[in-house]
Amino acid sequence: MLPSANRMRRSTDFASVVRRGARARGPAVVVHQRLGIGTDAALVGFVVNRAVGGSVVRHRVTRRLRAQLAQRLPGLPRGSGTVVRALPAAADATSAQLGAALDSAFARLRTRA
């Protein structure tokens, strides 16, 4: 489970990370990450819009992404902001596939830093 201290809540934080952060795209997700947003912990947020599916599908995708990201939280840089945006392909992806997509995106972001 993702600790509440690591959840991004303010729209200004989301906007800052998406607009000014680095981006890595995969088949099911787009990961935006910005370093040095001014917090001690790594903040994480999710964007799962209606293009992914109905309410039940969107919530299922969000739960799966949250569980996968909770496992990867210790590897995120302290003071960073990360926004994971689900693409329509995430609706049919398994938890393992979403985890692999996150790993791939984080690897690409690390090579850019």
C-alpha positions as CSV (number, residue, x, y, z in Angstrom):
1,M,0.0,0.0,0.0
2,L,1.3,3.5,-0.9
3,P,1.8,5.5,2.3
4,S,-0.4,8.6,2.5
5,A,2.7,10.8,3.0
6,N,3.8,9.9,-0.5
7,R,0.5,10.8,-2.3
8,M,0.4,13.9,-4.4
9,R,-2.7,15.9,-3.6
10,R,-2.4,19.4,-4.9
11,S,-3.2,20.2,-8.5
12,T,-0.2,22.6,-8.6
13,D,2.1,19.7,-7.8
14,F,0.6,17.6,-10.6
15,A,0.9,20.5,-13.1
16,S,4.5,21.2,-12.1
17,V,5.6,17.6,-12.6
18,V,3.7,17.1,-15.9
19,R,4.8,20.4,-17.4
20,R,8.4,20.6,-16.2
21,G,9.4,17.1,-15.6
22,A,11.1,14.4,-17.8
23,R,8.7,12.0,-19.5
24,A,9.0,8.3,-20.5
25,R,6.2,6.6,-22.5
26,G,5.4,3.0,-22.6
27,P,2.5,1.0,-24.2
28,A,0.3,1.3,-21.1
29,V,1.6,4.3,-19.1
30,V,3.4,7.6,-19.4
31,V,5.6,8.5,-16.4
32,H,6.4,12.1,-15.7
33,Q,9.1,12.8,-13.1
34,R,10.6,16.0,-11.7
35,L,13.4,16.1,-9.3
36,G,13.7,18.6,-6.4
37,I,10.1,19.7,-5.9
38,G,10.8,20.7,-2.3
39,T,9.6,17.8,-0.2
40,D,11.5,15.2,1.9
41,A,9.6,12.2,0.5
42,A,9.0,11.2,-3.1
43,L,5.5,12.2,-4.1
44,V,3.4,10.1,-6.4
45,G,0.2,10.8,-8.3
46,F,-2.0,9.1,-10.8
47,V,-4.0,10.3,-13.8
48,V,-6.5,7.7,-15.2
49,N,-9.0,9.4,-17.4
50,R,-12.2,8.3,-19.1
51,A,-10.3,7.1,-22.2
52,V,-9.1,4.2,-20.2
53,G,-12.6,2.9,-19.5
54,G,-15.6,3.2,-17.2
55,S,-15.4,3.9,-13.5
56,V,-14.9,0.3,-12.5
57,V,-12.1,-0.1,-15.0
58,R,-10.4,3.2,-14.1
59,H,-10.5,2.3,-10.4
60,R,-9.1,-1.2,-11.0
61,V,-6.2,0.3,-13.1
62,T,-5.5,2.9,-10.3
63,R,-5.4,0.2,-7.6
64,R,-3.0,-1.9,-9.7
65,L,-0.8,1.0,-10.5
66,R,-0.8,2.1,-6.8
67,A,0.2,-1.4,-5.7
68,Q,3.0,-1.7,-8.3
69,L,4.3,1.8,-7.5
70,A,4.3,1.1,-3.7
71,Q,6.8,-1.7,-4.4
72,R,9.1,0.7,-6.3
73,L,8.8,3.7,-4.0
74,P,12.1,3.0,-2.1
75,G,13.9,3.3,-5.5
76,L,12.5,6.8,-6.3
77,P,14.7,9.8,-5.6
78,R,13.9,11.7,-2.4
79,G,12.2,15.0,-3.1
80,S,11.0,14.0,-6.5
81,G,7.5,14.1,-7.9
82,T,6.2,11.3,-10.1
83,V,2.9,11.3,-12.1
84,V,1.8,8.1,-13.7
85,R,-0.7,8.6,-16.5
86,A,-2.5,5.5,-17.7
87,L,-3.1,5.0,-21.4
88,P,-6.1,3.1,-22.8
89,A,-4.0,-0.1,-23.1
90,A,-3.7,-0.1,-19.3
91,A,-7.3,-1.3,-19.1
92,D,-6.4,-4.7,-20.5
93,A,-3.0,-5.0,-18.9
94,T,-2.3,-7.3,-15.9
95,S,-0.6,-6.1,-12.8
96,A,2.7,-7.7,-13.9
97,Q,2.5,-5.9,-17.3
98,L,1.9,-2.6,-15.6
99,G,4.8,-3.3,-13.3
100,A,7.0,-4.1,-16.3
101,A,5.9,-0.9,-18.0
102,L,6.8,1.2,-14.9
103,D,10.2,-0.5,-14.6
104,S,10.9,0.3,-18.3
105,A,9.8,3.9,-17.9
106,F,11.9,4.4,-14.8
107,A,14.9,2.9,-16.5
108,R,14.6,5.3,-19.4
109,L,14.2,8.2,-17.0
110,R,17.3,7.2,-15.1
111,T,19.4,7.1,-18.3
112,R,18.3,10.7,-19.0
113,A,19.3,12.1,-15.6
